[in-house]
Amino acid sequence: MKIFQCQACDQPVTFEATACESCARRLGYACAVHEVSALEPVGLSAHPAMGGAQAFHAYADSGRRYRYCNNALSGACNWLVPEDSPDIFCTACRHNRVVPDLSQSWNLTRWRQIEAAKRRLFYSLLRLELPLATRAQYTDGLAFDFLVDPSESFSYGSPVLTGHINGLITMNIAEADDVERERRRILFGEHYRTLLGHFRHEIGHYFWYLLVMNGPHMAEFRGLFGDESLNYVLALQDHYARGAPADWEDSYVSAYATAHAWEDFAETFAHYLHIVDTVETASTFELHVRPRLRNTSQAPTVIDFDPYDTQDLDRLIEAWLPLTYAINSLSHSMGQPALYPFKLTPTVIAKLAFVHERIYASRSGSLPDAGEAGADMLRAVILGLRQKVAAPTA
């Protein structure tokens, strides 16, 4: 993610900030222009469901009036909604289908953390101009259920499993608890487990459905990732019983990616988002990376480009490899494990290239031609949203 600044006083501000620490102006994220914006009050909102909420002039997008997303009332969102929009929720929050009981303080605390991670996901999706249909627009549009495990609410029922099915991403809000998440990371033998990582993985399943399934590149997909028609439930059972193959690092970005072709694609998609967003952060600092190694005289790797707007995957990888060498070394110097403990082998890079190509095909309007009922409707929704996807609602 890039650096943000208050437009009124040039103070650096964070993506989650709601007020400038220097000039005290209110701040909000205007996703139509991908900027955290300083705000000036300009009266009250005329939206009938907003109860006379404050309306603002946004420095970063001076042609429109804005108001805060309705979830700002719970301290869970700092994104803005155009005053002329019929929506009360921002582009990210309008995809929520179920949220926990917010009268319980611990649920509210966890939900705020989940929403913070989800907004970082949406930052990337919007920068990549990926299609984001809601359930109101299409039956299998993207939606989120944030649920409390029955064991934590003294009720009966099956455990809440984080996962994706037909556009619906379910997350157990216990994942927002650091201790519980670390317990699960150790239990499942994972190198890495974060809220943002969960979101990036599950959204990978969603975009397999939109960008790959039934498209002209299925043969290429199977050649790289395997046969997605193999029984998914049995494949997961086998993975948890036997574990990953001993040589999994040669062909997969993570051990879990070996479980099934769908999981391999989702893991690869997640790592693509890791790479793009981290390289953008590096580029905003114009990092020059050159390890001082004996008997080498190579020029420094200069990271000064926008990774969200480059069709050259090689440039991304060329920046990523020395960058991760540096940040992993810095992390070890602080007594922490490697920040990115994964290997990008040629096979993994080929899979990343497939993801990269499908994303840029989507950006150009080249979508899979699914032959199923309802596919034309989905394509129409997606292509309609392509008209500056963020602008109409937030």
Summary of the structure (lengths in Angstrom):
residues: 394
radius of gyration: 21.6
end to end distance: 18.9
largest distance: 69.7
contacts: 1190
relative contact order: 0.11
helix: 42%
strand: 14%
